[in-house]
Amino acid sequence: MKLPAGIVLATALIVGAGIYFWKSCHRPNELAIQDKGRELLWLKKEFHLPPQTLEKISVLHAHYTAECEMMCAAIHRNDAEVRRLIATNREINDEIESALRRSNETVGECQRRMLAYFYAVAREMPEIEARRYLAMMTPMVEHPYMPASAAAR
């Protein structure tokens, strides 16, 4: 006997909602951390972080995320300006050089803030985990637009 699709869908939704609410009652901290970003769950598991450490890192992460979004918006504006100038000129001029300089300064500031964030997170970890974390994360600072494998060449 084949069940109507509506009954199957409604049952799946009810079961899914029930599981979510059960988890929120039994593991509210983990769900809150999930909402802040899956990367924090990865961090917790990869570096064996206790809840109090993860909470401190969560605060750092929220602050950095806001900074990162602001820096990304500035980079996108600079990139759009550079593209516009390249499209409307046939040689490098003062305006293009100025736009490229602003773009590079913004990327440099982004790199500085990213590295400061990585260091702040590492300070919350035990030394051996902090070293491993920094070794894993800092290659992104070298060339943020380039995959780590290409930057290492």
N, C-alpha and C positions, 0 to 999 in steps of 0.2 A: 504494500500500500504506500503510495507516494503522498507525503505531506505537502500542503500548500506552501508556496514560497514565503508568504506573509507570516505564517506561523513559525517557520524556521528562522526567519530574520528576527522576529520579535523575541524568540527564545534566545537567540545569540546575543541580542542587545541586553536582555535582562541578565543573562549569565555574566556578560562582560561588565555591566554596571555593578553587579553584586561583587565580583572579584575586586574591582577598583575600590569600592567602599570598604570591603573587608580589609584590604591592604592599607587603606588610609587610616583605619582604626588601629591596626596592629603594627604598622610600620610608618607612622606619619613623617618621621625625619627623612627617611629614604625617599619618600614620594616628594617631599619639599625640595630635596636636593636634586631629584630628577627634574623637577620643574625648572630649576635654576640652570640646568644644562647637563646633558648626558656625559659630557667630558669630566664632570666632577665624580660621577660614579666610576668611570674608568680610573680616575686618579685614586680613588679610595681603594679599589681592588688591586690595581697595579702596584701601589706603594704601601699597601697594608696600613692605611691611616685610621686612627681611632676617630670616633664621632666629634670630639672636641676640636681636633686638628682640622677635620674636614669643615667644620663650621667656620673656623677662622679663615680658611682658604676660600670658603664660599663668599665671605665678605670681601676679600681681596678680589675675587673673581667678578663680583657684581660691579665693583668700582672700576676694574680694568675694562670690563665689557663696555661700560659707558664711554670710557676714554677711547677705546678701540673703534667704536662706532663713529665717534667724532673725528678721529684721525682718518678713517676710511672715507668719510664724506669729504674731507678736505683733499685727500688724494684723488678722489673721483673728480672733484671740481678742477684741480690742477691738471689732471690728465685731459679733461675736456678742453681746457684752455690751450694746452700744448697741441692737441689734435686740431683745434680750430686754426691756430697760428700756422701749423705745418700745411694745412690745406689751403690757406690763403696767401702763402708766400712761396717763393721759389729759391730762396737762399736763407742762410742763417743771418738773423739781424739782432739788434739789441733787444727787441721785444721777445723774440724766441729765446734768446739766452737768459733773459730775466725769468721767463716762465719756466724754463728748465731748471734754473737755480732754485726757484720757489718749490718746484716739484721735488727736487732732490732734498731740500731742507725738510720738507714735510715727511718724506720717507725716512730720513735720518731721525727725526723726532719720533716717528712711529717705532723705529727699531730701538731707540733708547727706552721708550716707555715699555715695550715688550720685554726687553731685557730686565728692566727694573721689576716688572711683574714676576718674571721667572725667578729672580733672586728672592723676592718677597715670599713667594710660595715655597721655595727651597728652604728658607729660614724656618718655616713651620714644621719641617720634616726632620726625622733623625738623619744624622750626617751621611750615612751610607746611602739612604734613599735619596737624599738631596743631591748627592753627586750623580747618581743614576738619572734622576729627573733632569738635572741641568744638561747632562750629556745627551739626553734624548731631545730636549726642547731648544737648546741654544742654537743649533744649526739653522733654525728658522730665522734667526736674527741676522745672519750674515747677508742673505739676499732674500727678502721676504716675498718677492714675486717669482722666485725660482725654486723648483723642487729641490729638496735637500740633496738628492742623488746627483743632480746637475751641478749644484754649487760646490760639491766636494771634488769635482774634476779639476 
